[in-house]
Amino acid sequence: KDETLPANGGIRSYFGHHSFNHSMMVLSDMPQTTKGSWFLHYEDKMDTELIDTIKGTIYKIWQTKERIAQLKEQRKPIPSYLPNYLKWLDQSLNKMRSVAVYYKEYSTLENLQLLGEEYIRQMKRDLTPKTFQTSILCQKIGISHDGFYSSMQEYHKYDASDFDYLDSLGYDRIIKEAQQDLYTIHANNQFSTLNSSLDCRTDSDIDPMQPLCIGMDYNANINWIVCGQPRANRLNIIKSFYVKFERKIPALVADFCTYYAPHPNKTVIYYYDATALGSNYAVNDQDFHWVVVHEFERHGWQVIDVYLGNPMRHDEKYLLINQGFAGKQRLMPYFNRQNNDDLILAIQSAGVERGRNGFRKNKSMEKQPESEEDLLEHRTDGTDAFDTLYIGCEKFPQHDLYPICVGGVR
């Protein structure tokens, strides 16, 4: 990748009108590790509206060619607009393809008629279950059942988008306009403007009258906030935030406060342990706890800081949280899928290793430089922030002590 992609040259002034100029095709089995998963990020870069428009244009080209062929068979004159229309469609198709990213996953079972059932049976017999899952079925490695969060299941994820509010922002109108236009690039700026204005009003899982509970993790290169709200026997992880490199805790708190600016209850229950005290390699001379409280108060929020003591031992944390996922603790964690995609991926891939006091979360990659195959946000830093939030809400419940606290007034 590092050598081949930069060598993908060609002079656009001569060949830029061809959609294959500077194009790439990447083919692979489904990766089994994060190191081999760099190309999976192309799925996030795919504009599905643009791809649908390309498919519609291809159909219109076929339809126009069929019309011309029928006229030739009937020995009728071909209207001059048809070849011109065909040429315009072809030019439009090239423009769209030149900027398009297409991502698709195919199972070997789609070639069953060609390969035969015996081949599939043989592969299932001879390959390991994980290799069969990735190389034959093309399925992504999901929740690690021998990882640190082994009791997490798919039903611990949920969707909670407020579509009425999204419709009021005009998404529906822009999508319809894009569908009517063959070349939808003009809509991108409108989408980015709308995306930058999204806030907590797009979420339907927030209790507007209750405070927000947070756990954090502090690191020189990445800092996290994981936000949740307990409800009955659930702990809804409603959103997570992170900042990287030169953006530090003040920027992280600012992102949080901007997103939750419309939230009526400007109270944060901040759970923290000894790792937040006495040291600070992310912002200034004050420790993490002081900076977090100061920044929230500077943005007009009331902070209820709850000290958890020394960090819980990994084996005790493993037992507590996995019992929570299994419904054997007071709170069971659930994750808003849209607002925690990076956190969910980090939790699903968190492994375990042997330590002096038994097994522990494998944090060996936290100090390694970031790469495209191993992004900081997919490591265990965010999972530590989730751990702090869950331990705080489960062992040190404060939520019900402040049932009506709006704007800092009880």
BELGIZI-V863214 format. One record per pair of residues at least 24 apart in sequence whose ideal C-beta (glycine too) atoms are under 10 Angstrom apart, sorted by the first residue. I is the first residue (numbers start at 1). J is the second residue. D is the distance in whole Angstrom. If there is no record, write none. Layout:
i | j | d
I | J | D
I | J | D
This chain:
i | j | d
1 | 26 | 9
1 | 38 | 7
1 | 39 | 8
1 | 372 | 8
1 | 373 | 9
2 | 371 | 10
2 | 372 | 9
12 | 98 | 10
16 | 94 | 10
16 | 98 | 8
17 | 91 | 8
17 | 94 | 6
17 | 95 | 9
17 | 98 | 8
18 | 94 | 7
18 | 97 | 9
18 | 98 | 8
19 | 54 | 10
19 | 93 | 7
19 | 94 | 5
19 | 95 | 8
19 | 96 | 8
19 | 97 | 4
19 | 98 | 5
19 | 99 | 9
19 | 100 | 8
20 | 94 | 9
20 | 97 | 8
20 | 98 | 9
21 | 94 | 10
21 | 98 | 7
22 | 98 | 8
23 | 97 | 8
23 | 98 | 8
23 | 100 | 9
24 | 101 | 10
25 | 102 | 10
26 | 103 | 9
27 | 106 | 10
28 | 134 | 10
28 | 135 | 10
28 | 138 | 10
29 | 108 | 10
29 | 131 | 9
29 | 134 | 6
29 | 135 | 4
29 | 136 | 9
29 | 138 | 7
30 | 105 | 7
30 | 107 | 10
30 | 131 | 10
30 | 133 | 8
30 | 134 | 4
30 | 135 | 7
30 | 136 | 10
30 | 137 | 8
30 | 138 | 5
30 | 139 | 6
30 | 140 | 6
30 | 141 | 8
31 | 134 | 7
31 | 140 | 9
31 | 141 | 8
31 | 373 | 9
32 | 128 | 10
32 | 130 | 6
32 | 131 | 8
32 | 133 | 9
32 | 134 | 5
32 | 135 | 9
32 | 140 | 10
32 | 141 | 6
33 | 141 | 8
33 | 349 | 9
33 | 373 | 8
33 | 374 | 9
34 | 141 | 10
34 | 345 | 9
34 | 349 | 7
34 | 365 | 9
34 | 371 | 9
34 | 373 | 6
34 | 374 | 5
34 | 375 | 8
34 | 378 | 6
34 | 379 | 9
35 | 371 | 8
35 | 372 | 10
35 | 373 | 5
35 | 374 | 6
36 | 134 | 10
36 | 373 | 7
37 | 140 | 9
37 | 141 | 9
37 | 345 | 10
37 | 349 | 10
37 | 372 | 9
37 | 373 | 6
37 | 374 | 9
37 | 375 | 10
37 | 378 | 9
38 | 371 | 8
38 | 372 | 5
38 | 373 | 5
38 | 374 | 9
38 | 375 | 10
39 | 103 | 9
39 | 372 | 9
39 | 373 | 9
40 | 103 | 8
40 | 105 | 9
40 | 140 | 8
40 | 373 | 10
41 | 103 | 9
41 | 372 | 7
41 | 373 | 10
41 | 375 | 9
42 | 101 | 6
42 | 102 | 8
42 | 103 | 5
43 | 101 | 9
43 | 102 | 10
43 | 103 | 4
43 | 104 | 9
43 | 105 | 9
44 | 101 | 9
44 | 103 | 9
44 | 341 | 9
45 | 100 | 10
45 | 101 | 5
45 | 102 | 10
45 | 103 | 8
46 | 100 | 8
46 | 101 | 5
46 | 102 | 6
46 | 103 | 5
46 | 104 | 9
47 | 96 | 10
47 | 99 | 9
47 | 100 | 7
47 | 101 | 7
47 | 102 | 10
47 | 178 | 9
47 | 184 | 7
47 | 185 | 9
47 | 187 | 9
47 | 188 | 8
47 | 191 | 9
48 | 102 | 10
48 | 103 | 10
49 | 174 | 9
49 | 175 | 7
49 | 178 | 5
49 | 179 | 7
49 | 181 | 10
49 | 184 | 6
49 | 187 | 7
49 | 188 | 10
49 | 191 | 9
50 | 96 | 6
50 | 97 | 9
50 | 99 | 8
50 | 100 | 6
50 | 101 | 9
50 | 102 | 9
50 | 178 | 8
50 | 183 | 9
50 | 184 | 5
50 | 185 | 8
50 | 187 | 9
50 | 188 | 9
51 | 96 | 9
51 | 100 | 7
51 | 101 | 9
51 | 102 | 6
51 | 103 | 9
51 | 104 | 10
51 | 184 | 10
52 | 178 | 9
52 | 179 | 8
52 | 184 | 9
53 | 92 | 9
53 | 93 | 9
53 | 96 | 6
53 | 100 | 9
53 | 178 | 7
53 | 179 | 7
53 | 180 | 10
53 | 181 | 8
53 | 182 | 6
53 | 183 | 8
53 | 184 | 6
54 | 92 | 9
54 | 93 | 7
54 | 96 | 5
54 | 97 | 7
54 | 100 | 6
54 | 102 | 8
54 | 182 | 9
54 | 184 | 10
56 | 179 | 8
56 | 182 | 8
57 | 89 | 6
57 | 90 | 9
57 | 92 | 6
57 | 93 | 5
57 | 96 | 7
57 | 97 | 9
57 | 182 | 6
57 | 183 | 9
58 | 89 | 9
58 | 93 | 7
60 | 85 | 9
60 | 86 | 9
60 | 89 | 6
60 | 92 | 9
60 | 93 | 9
60 | 182 | 9
61 | 85 | 10
61 | 86 | 7
61 | 89 | 5
61 | 90 | 7
61 | 92 | 10
61 | 93 | 7
63 | 89 | 10
64 | 89 | 7
64 | 90 | 10
65 | 89 | 10
88 | 182 | 9
89 | 182 | 8
91 | 182 | 10
91 | 183 | 10
92 | 181 | 10
92 | 182 | 5
92 | 183 | 6
93 | 182 | 8
93 | 183 | 10
95 | 182 | 9
95 | 183 | 6
95 | 185 | 8
96 | 182 | 7
96 | 183 | 6
96 | 184 | 8
96 | 185 | 8
99 | 183 | 9
99 | 184 | 10
99 | 185 | 7
99 | 188 | 10
104 | 138 | 10
105 | 137 | 10
105 | 138 | 5
105 | 139 | 8
105 | 140 | 8
106 | 138 | 6
107 | 136 | 7
107 | 137 | 5
107 | 138 | 5
107 | 139 | 8
108 | 132 | 10
108 | 135 | 8
108 | 136 | 5
108 | 137 | 7
108 | 138 | 7
109 | 136 | 8
109 | 137 | 7
109 | 138 | 9
110 | 138 | 9
140 | 348 | 10
141 | 348 | 8
141 | 349 | 8
142 | 348 | 6
142 | 349 | 10
143 | 344 | 9
143 | 347 | 8
143 | 348 | 5
143 | 349 | 9
144 | 347 | 9
144 | 348 | 6
144 | 349 | 6
144 | 350 | 7
144 | 351 | 7
144 | 352 | 9
146 | 351 | 8
146 | 352 | 7
147 | 347 | 8
147 | 348 | 7
147 | 349 | 7
147 | 350 | 5
147 | 351 | 5
147 | 352 | 6
147 | 361 | 9
147 | 362 | 9
148 | 314 | 8
148 | 317 | 9
148 | 318 | 6
148 | 321 | 8
148 | 322 | 8
148 | 347 | 8
148 | 349 | 10
148 | 350 | 4
148 | 351 | 7
148 | 352 | 5
148 | 353 | 10
148 | 359 | 9
148 | 360 | 8
148 | 361 | 5
148 | 362 | 7
148 | 363 | 10
148 | 380 | 8
148 | 383 | 7
148 | 387 | 9
149 | 318 | 8
149 | 321 | 7
149 | 322 | 7
149 | 324 | 10
149 | 325 | 7
149 | 333 | 9
149 | 346 | 10
149 | 347 | 5
149 | 348 | 7
149 | 349 | 10
149 | 350 | 6
149 | 352 | 10
149 | 361 | 9
149 | 383 | 8
149 | 386 | 9
149 | 387 | 10
150 | 318 | 9
150 | 322 | 6
150 | 325 | 8
150 | 326 | 10
150 | 350 | 10
150 | 352 | 9
151 | 318 | 10
151 | 321 | 8
151 | 322 | 4
151 | 323 | 8
151 | 324 | 8
151 | 325 | 4
151 | 326 | 5
151 | 327 | 9
151 | 328 | 9
152 | 321 | 9
152 | 322 | 8
152 | 324 | 10
152 | 325 | 5
152 | 326 | 10
152 | 333 | 8
152 | 335 | 9
152 | 344 | 9
152 | 347 | 7
152 | 348 | 7
152 | 350 | 10
153 | 325 | 7
153 | 326 | 9
155 | 334 | 8
156 | 237 | 9
156 | 324 | 10
156 | 325 | 6
156 | 332 | 8
156 | 333 | 6
156 | 334 | 5
156 | 335 | 6
156 | 337 | 10
156 | 344 | 9
156 | 347 | 9
157 | 237 | 10
157 | 334 | 7
157 | 335 | 5
157 | 336 | 8
157 | 337 | 5
157 | 338 | 10
157 | 340 | 8
157 | 344 | 7
158 | 205 | 7
158 | 234 | 10
158 | 236 | 8
158 | 237 | 10
158 | 334 | 6
158 | 335 | 7
158 | 336 | 6
158 | 337 | 6
158 | 338 | 10
159 | 204 | 9
159 | 205 | 9
159 | 336 | 8
159 | 337 | 6
159 | 338 | 7
160 | 202 | 9
160 | 203 | 6
160 | 204 | 5
160 | 205 | 4
160 | 206 | 8
160 | 236 | 8
160 | 238 | 8
160 | 334 | 10
160 | 336 | 5
160 | 337 | 8
160 | 338 | 7
160 | 339 | 8
161 | 202 | 6
161 | 203 | 7
161 | 204 | 7
161 | 205 | 9
161 | 336 | 9
161 | 337 | 10
161 | 338 | 6
161 | 339 | 9
162 | 200 | 9
162 | 201 | 7
162 | 202 | 5
162 | 203 | 6
162 | 204 | 4
162 | 205 | 9
162 | 206 | 9
163 | 202 | 9
163 | 204 | 8
164 | 201 | 10
164 | 202 | 10
164 | 204 | 9
165 | 198 | 9
165 | 199 | 10
165 | 200 | 10
165 | 201 | 5
165 | 202 | 6
165 | 203 | 9
165 | 204 | 9
166 | 194 | 9
166 | 198 | 8
166 | 201 | 9
166 | 202 | 6
168 | 201 | 9
169 | 193 | 10
169 | 194 | 6
169 | 195 | 10
169 | 197 | 7
169 | 198 | 8
169 | 201 | 9
169 | 202 | 8
170 | 194 | 7
171 | 195 | 10
198 | 259 | 8
199 | 258 | 7
199 | 259 | 5
199 | 260 | 7
199 | 261 | 6
199 | 262 | 6
199 | 263 | 9
200 | 227 | 10
200 | 238 | 8
200 | 239 | 8
200 | 258 | 10
200 | 259 | 6
200 | 260 | 5
200 | 261 | 8
200 | 262 | 6
200 | 263 | 5
200 | 339 | 9
201 | 259 | 10
201 | 260 | 10
201 | 261 | 10
201 | 262 | 5
201 | 263 | 9
202 | 259 | 10
202 | 338 | 9
202 | 339 | 9
203 | 236 | 10
203 | 238 | 6
203 | 239 | 7
203 | 259 | 9
203 | 260 | 10
203 | 263 | 10
203 | 336 | 7
203 | 338 | 8
203 | 339 | 7
204 | 336 | 10
205 | 229 | 8
205 | 231 | 9
205 | 234 | 10
205 | 236 | 5
205 | 237 | 10
205 | 238 | 6
205 | 239 | 9
205 | 334 | 9
205 | 336 | 6
205 | 339 | 9
206 | 236 | 9
206 | 238 | 6
206 | 239 | 9
206 | 260 | 9
206 | 262 | 10
206 | 263 | 7
206 | 264 | 10
206 | 265 | 10
206 | 336 | 10
207 | 231 | 7
207 | 236 | 9
207 | 238 | 9
207 | 263 | 10
207 | 265 | 8
207 | 399 | 10
208 | 262 | 9
208 | 263 | 6
208 | 264 | 5
208 | 265 | 7
208 | 406 | 9
209 | 263 | 10
209 | 264 | 7
209 | 265 | 6
209 | 403 | 8
209 | 404 | 6
209 | 405 | 8
209 | 406 | 7
210 | 263 | 9
210 | 264 | 10
210 | 265 | 6
210 | 267 | 9
210 | 269 | 10
210 | 399 | 7
210 | 400 | 9
210 | 402 | 8
210 | 403 | 7
210 | 404 | 9
210 | 405 | 9
211 | 263 | 9
211 | 265 | 5
211 | 266 | 9
211 | 267 | 4
211 | 268 | 6
211 | 269 | 5
211 | 301 | 10
211 | 302 | 8
211 | 303 | 10
211 | 304 | 7
211 | 398 | 8
211 | 399 | 7
211 | 401 | 9
211 | 402 | 5
211 | 403 | 9
211 | 405 | 6
211 | 406 | 10
212 | 238 | 8
212 | 239 | 9
212 | 256 | 9
212 | 260 | 7
212 | 263 | 7
212 | 265 | 8
212 | 266 | 9
212 | 267 | 7
212 | 268 | 5
212 | 269 | 7
212 | 270 | 10
212 | 301 | 9
212 | 399 | 10
213 | 237 | 10
213 | 238 | 9
213 | 267 | 10
213 | 268 | 8
213 | 269 | 5
213 | 270 | 8
213 | 271 | 7
213 | 304 | 9
213 | 306 | 9
213 | 389 | 6
213 | 390 | 10
213 | 392 | 7
213 | 393 | 6
213 | 397 | 9
213 | 398 | 8
213 | 399 | 6
214 | 239 | 10
214 | 240 | 10
214 | 241 | 9
214 | 253 | 10
214 | 256 | 8
214 | 268 | 6
214 | 269 | 7
214 | 270 | 6
214 | 271 | 7
214 | 272 | 9
214 | 292 | 9
214 | 296 | 9
214 | 303 | 10
214 | 385 | 8
214 | 388 | 9
214 | 389 | 6
214 | 392 | 9
215 | 240 | 10
215 | 269 | 10
215 | 270 | 8
215 | 271 | 5
215 | 272 | 8
215 | 273 | 9
215 | 308 | 9
215 | 384 | 8
215 | 385 | 5
215 | 386 | 6
215 | 387 | 7
215 | 388 | 3
215 | 389 | 3
215 | 390 | 7
215 | 391 | 8
215 | 392 | 6
215 | 393 | 9
216 | 241 | 10
216 | 249 | 8
216 | 252 | 8
216 | 253 | 10
216 | 270 | 8
216 | 271 | 8
216 | 272 | 7
216 | 273 | 10
216 | 275 | 9
216 | 276 | 7
216 | 288 | 8
216 | 289 | 9
216 | 292 | 7
216 | 384 | 9
216 | 385 | 5
216 | 388 | 7
216 | 389 | 8
217 | 242 | 9
217 | 275 | 8
217 | 276 | 10
217 | 288 | 10
217 | 366 | 10
217 | 380 | 9
217 | 381 | 5
217 | 382 | 7
217 | 383 | 8
217 | 384 | 4
217 | 385 | 4
217 | 386 | 9
217 | 387 | 9
217 | 388 | 7
218 | 248 | 9
218 | 249 | 7
218 | 252 | 10
218 | 272 | 9
218 | 275 | 7
218 | 276 | 7
218 | 279 | 9
218 | 280 | 8
218 | 281 | 8
218 | 282 | 6
218 | 283 | 9
218 | 287 | 9
218 | 288 | 5
218 | 289 | 10
218 | 291 | 9
218 | 292 | 9
218 | 381 | 9
218 | 384 | 9
218 | 385 | 9
219 | 244 | 9
219 | 281 | 8
219 | 282 | 7
219 | 366 | 7
219 | 367 | 9
219 | 376 | 8
219 | 379 | 9
219 | 381 | 5
219 | 384 | 9
220 | 245 | 9
220 | 248 | 9
220 | 281 | 5
220 | 282 | 6
220 | 367 | 9
221 | 245 | 6
221 | 246 | 10
221 | 282 | 9
221 | 366 | 9
221 | 367 | 9
221 | 369 | 9
221 | 370 | 7
221 | 376 | 6
221 | 379 | 10
221 | 381 | 9
222 | 247 | 9
222 | 252 | 10
222 | 282 | 9
222 | 366 | 9
222 | 370 | 9
222 | 375 | 9
222 | 376 | 4
222 | 377 | 7
222 | 379 | 8
222 | 381 | 5
222 | 382 | 8
223 | 247 | 8
223 | 248 | 6
223 | 249 | 6
223 | 250 | 10
223 | 251 | 9
223 | 252 | 5
223 | 253 | 10
223 | 282 | 6
223 | 283 | 9
223 | 288 | 9
223 | 292 | 10
223 | 381 | 8
223 | 382 | 10
223 | 385 | 9
224 | 252 | 8
224 | 342 | 10
224 | 343 | 8
224 | 346 | 9
224 | 376 | 10
224 | 377 | 8
224 | 381 | 6
224 | 382 | 5
224 | 383 | 9
224 | 384 | 8
224 | 385 | 4
224 | 386 | 8
224 | 388 | 10
225 | 249 | 9
225 | 252 | 6
225 | 253 | 8
225 | 255 | 8
225 | 256 | 6
225 | 268 | 10
225 | 270 | 9
225 | 292 | 9
225 | 382 | 9
225 | 385 | 7
225 | 389 | 9
226 | 271 | 10
226 | 335 | 10
226 | 340 | 8
226 | 343 | 7
226 | 382 | 7
226 | 383 | 9
226 | 384 | 9
226 | 385 | 4
226 | 386 | 5
226 | 387 | 9
226 | 388 | 8
226 | 389 | 5
226 | 390 | 9
227 | 256 | 7
227 | 259 | 9
227 | 260 | 8
227 | 268 | 9
227 | 336 | 10
227 | 339 | 9
227 | 340 | 10
227 | 385 | 10
227 | 389 | 8
228 | 269 | 10
228 | 271 | 10
228 | 331 | 9
228 | 333 | 8
228 | 334 | 9
228 | 335 | 9
228 | 336 | 9
228 | 340 | 10
228 | 386 | 9
228 | 389 | 5
228 | 390 | 8
228 | 392 | 9
228 | 393 | 7
228 | 399 | 10
229 | 269 | 10
229 | 393 | 9
229 | 399 | 7
230 | 269 | 10
230 | 330 | 9
230 | 331 | 6
230 | 333 | 10
230 | 393 | 5
230 | 394 | 9
230 | 397 | 7
230 | 398 | 9
230 | 399 | 5
230 | 400 | 8
231 | 331 | 9
231 | 334 | 9
231 | 399 | 9
232 | 330 | 10
232 | 331 | 9
232 | 332 | 10
233 | 324 | 10
233 | 327 | 8
233 | 329 | 9
233 | 330 | 7
233 | 331 | 6
233 | 332 | 6
234 | 331 | 7
234 | 332 | 6
234 | 333 | 8
234 | 334 | 6
235 | 324 | 8
235 | 329 | 10
235 | 330 | 9
235 | 331 | 4
235 | 332 | 7
235 | 333 | 5
235 | 334 | 7
235 | 335 | 10
235 | 386 | 10
235 | 389 | 8
235 | 390 | 6
235 | 392 | 10
235 | 393 | 5
235 | 394 | 8
235 | 399 | 10
236 | 331 | 10
236 | 332 | 10
236 | 333 | 8
236 | 334 | 5
236 | 335 | 8
236 | 336 | 7
237 | 333 | 6
237 | 334 | 7
237 | 335 | 5
237 | 336 | 6
237 | 339 | 8
237 | 340 | 6
237 | 343 | 7
237 | 344 | 9
237 | 347 | 10
237 | 386 | 7
237 | 389 | 7
237 | 390 | 9
238 | 334 | 9
238 | 335 | 9
238 | 336 | 5
238 | 339 | 6
238 | 340 | 8
239 | 335 | 10
239 | 336 | 6
239 | 338 | 9
239 | 339 | 4
239 | 340 | 7
239 | 343 | 9
240 | 335 | 9
240 | 336 | 9
240 | 339 | 7
240 | 340 | 5
240 | 341 | 9
240 | 342 | 7
240 | 343 | 4
240 | 344 | 9
240 | 346 | 9
240 | 377 | 9
240 | 382 | 6
240 | 385 | 7
240 | 386 | 8
240 | 389 | 9
241 | 339 | 9
241 | 342 | 10
241 | 343 | 10
241 | 382 | 10
241 | 385 | 9
242 | 342 | 7
242 | 343 | 8
242 | 346 | 10
242 | 376 | 8
242 | 377 | 6
242 | 381 | 8
242 | 382 | 6
242 | 385 | 9
243 | 282 | 9
244 | 370 | 8
244 | 375 | 9
244 | 376 | 6
244 | 377 | 7
245 | 370 | 9
245 | 376 | 9
247 | 282 | 10
248 | 280 | 10
248 | 281 | 10
248 | 282 | 5
248 | 283 | 5
248 | 284 | 9
248 | 291 | 8
249 | 280 | 9
249 | 282 | 6
249 | 283 | 5
249 | 284 | 9
249 | 288 | 7
249 | 291 | 5
249 | 292 | 6
249 | 294 | 10
249 | 295 | 7
250 | 282 | 10
250 | 283 | 6
250 | 284 | 9
250 | 291 | 7
250 | 292 | 9
250 | 294 | 9
250 | 295 | 5
250 | 298 | 9
250 | 299 | 10
251 | 283 | 10
251 | 295 | 9
252 | 282 | 9
252 | 283 | 10
252 | 292 | 9
252 | 295 | 8
253 | 291 | 8
253 | 292 | 7
253 | 293 | 10
253 | 294 | 9
253 | 295 | 4
253 | 296 | 6
253 | 297 | 10
253 | 298 | 8
253 | 299 | 7
253 | 301 | 9
254 | 295 | 7
254 | 296 | 10
254 | 298 | 9
254 | 299 | 7
256 | 295 | 9
256 | 296 | 8
256 | 299 | 9
256 | 301 | 9
257 | 295 | 8
257 | 296 | 7
257 | 298 | 9
257 | 299 | 4
257 | 300 | 8
257 | 301 | 6
258 | 299 | 9
259 | 339 | 9
260 | 299 | 10
260 | 301 | 9
261 | 299 | 9
261 | 300 | 9
263 | 301 | 10
263 | 406 | 10
264 | 405 | 10
264 | 406 | 5
264 | 407 | 7
265 | 301 | 10
265 | 302 | 9
265 | 402 | 8
265 | 403 | 10
265 | 404 | 8
265 | 405 | 6
265 | 406 | 5
265 | 407 | 8
265 | 408 | 9
266 | 296 | 9
266 | 299 | 9
266 | 300 | 6
266 | 301 | 5
266 | 302 | 6
266 | 303 | 10
266 | 405 | 8
266 | 406 | 8
266 | 407 | 6
266 | 408 | 6
266 | 409 | 10
267 | 296 | 10
267 | 301 | 7
267 | 302 | 5
267 | 303 | 8
267 | 304 | 7
267 | 402 | 6
267 | 405 | 5
267 | 406 | 8
267 | 407 | 9
267 | 408 | 7
267 | 410 | 9
268 | 292 | 9
268 | 293 | 9
268 | 296 | 6
268 | 297 | 10
268 | 299 | 10
268 | 301 | 5
268 | 302 | 7
268 | 303 | 5
268 | 304 | 7
268 | 305 | 9
269 | 302 | 10
269 | 303 | 8
269 | 304 | 5
269 | 305 | 8
269 | 306 | 6
269 | 389 | 10
269 | 392 | 8
269 | 393 | 8
269 | 396 | 9
269 | 397 | 9
269 | 398 | 5
269 | 399 | 7
269 | 401 | 9
269 | 402 | 8
270 | 296 | 7
270 | 301 | 10
270 | 303 | 5
270 | 304 | 7
270 | 305 | 5
270 | 306 | 7
270 | 307 | 10
270 | 388 | 10
270 | 389 | 10
270 | 392 | 9
270 | 398 | 10
271 | 304 | 10
271 | 305 | 8
271 | 306 | 5
271 | 307 | 8
271 | 308 | 6
271 | 385 | 10
271 | 388 | 5
271 | 389 | 6
271 | 390 | 9
271 | 391 | 7
271 | 392 | 3
271 | 393 | 7
271 | 395 | 9
271 | 396 | 7
271 | 398 | 8
272 | 305 | 7
272 | 306 | 7
272 | 307 | 6
272 | 308 | 7
272 | 388 | 7
272 | 392 | 8
273 | 306 | 10
273 | 307 | 7
273 | 308 | 4
273 | 309 | 6
273 | 310 | 7
273 | 311 | 5
273 | 312 | 8
273 | 384 | 10
273 | 387 | 10
273 | 388 | 6
273 | 391 | 8
273 | 392 | 9
274 | 307 | 8
274 | 308 | 8
274 | 309 | 7
274 | 310 | 5
274 | 311 | 6
275 | 308 | 10
275 | 310 | 9
275 | 311 | 6
275 | 384 | 9
275 | 388 | 9
276 | 305 | 9
276 | 307 | 9
276 | 308 | 9
276 | 388 | 9
277 | 307 | 8
297 | 408 | 10
300 | 407 | 9
300 | 408 | 8
301 | 407 | 10
301 | 408 | 8
302 | 402 | 9
302 | 405 | 7
302 | 407 | 9
302 | 408 | 4
302 | 409 | 9
302 | 410 | 9
304 | 398 | 6
304 | 399 | 10
304 | 401 | 8
304 | 402 | 7
304 | 405 | 9
305 | 398 | 10
306 | 392 | 6
306 | 393 | 10
306 | 395 | 10
306 | 396 | 5
306 | 397 | 9
306 | 398 | 6
307 | 392 | 10
307 | 396 | 9
308 | 388 | 7
308 | 391 | 6
308 | 392 | 6
308 | 395 | 7
308 | 396 | 6
309 | 395 | 10
309 | 396 | 10
311 | 384 | 9
311 | 387 | 9
311 | 388 | 8
311 | 391 | 9
312 | 387 | 8
312 | 388 | 9
312 | 391 | 6
312 | 395 | 9
313 | 355 | 10
313 | 357 | 6
313 | 358 | 9
313 | 360 | 8
314 | 352 | 8
314 | 353 | 10
314 | 355 | 7
314 | 357 | 8
314 | 358 | 8
314 | 359 | 7
314 | 360 | 4
314 | 361 | 6
314 | 363 | 9
314 | 387 | 9
315 | 352 | 10
315 | 355 | 9
315 | 357 | 7
315 | 358 | 5
315 | 359 | 7
315 | 360 | 7
315 | 361 | 10
316 | 357 | 10
316 | 358 | 10
316 | 391 | 9
317 | 360 | 9
317 | 361 | 8
317 | 384 | 10
317 | 387 | 6
317 | 388 | 10
317 | 390 | 9
317 | 391 | 7
318 | 352 | 8
318 | 358 | 9
318 | 359 | 7
318 | 360 | 8
318 | 361 | 8
318 | 387 | 10
320 | 387 | 9
320 | 390 | 8
320 | 391 | 7
320 | 394 | 7
320 | 395 | 8
321 | 347 | 10
321 | 383 | 10
321 | 386 | 8
321 | 387 | 7
321 | 390 | 6
321 | 391 | 8
321 | 394 | 9
323 | 394 | 10
324 | 390 | 6
324 | 391 | 10
324 | 393 | 10
324 | 394 | 7
325 | 390 | 10
329 | 390 | 9
329 | 394 | 6
329 | 395 | 10
330 | 393 | 9
330 | 394 | 6
330 | 395 | 9
330 | 397 | 8
331 | 390 | 7
331 | 393 | 6
331 | 394 | 5
331 | 395 | 10
331 | 397 | 9
332 | 390 | 10
332 | 394 | 10
333 | 386 | 8
333 | 389 | 9
333 | 390 | 6
333 | 393 | 9
333 | 394 | 9
335 | 386 | 9
340 | 382 | 9
340 | 386 | 9
341 | 377 | 9
342 | 375 | 8
342 | 376 | 10
342 | 377 | 4
342 | 378 | 6
342 | 379 | 10
342 | 382 | 7
343 | 377 | 8
343 | 378 | 9
343 | 382 | 5
343 | 383 | 7
343 | 385 | 8
343 | 386 | 7
344 | 382 | 9
344 | 386 | 10
345 | 375 | 9
345 | 377 | 8
345 | 378 | 5
345 | 382 | 9
346 | 375 | 9
346 | 376 | 10
346 | 377 | 7
346 | 378 | 5
346 | 379 | 6
346 | 380 | 7
346 | 381 | 8
346 | 382 | 5
346 | 383 | 5
346 | 384 | 10
346 | 385 | 10
346 | 386 | 9
347 | 380 | 9
347 | 382 | 8
347 | 383 | 5
347 | 386 | 7
347 | 387 | 10
348 | 378 | 10
348 | 383 | 10
349 | 378 | 7
349 | 379 | 9
349 | 380 | 9
349 | 383 | 9
350 | 378 | 10
350 | 379 | 9
350 | 380 | 5
350 | 382 | 10
350 | 383 | 5
350 | 384 | 10
350 | 386 | 10
351 | 380 | 9
361 | 387 | 9
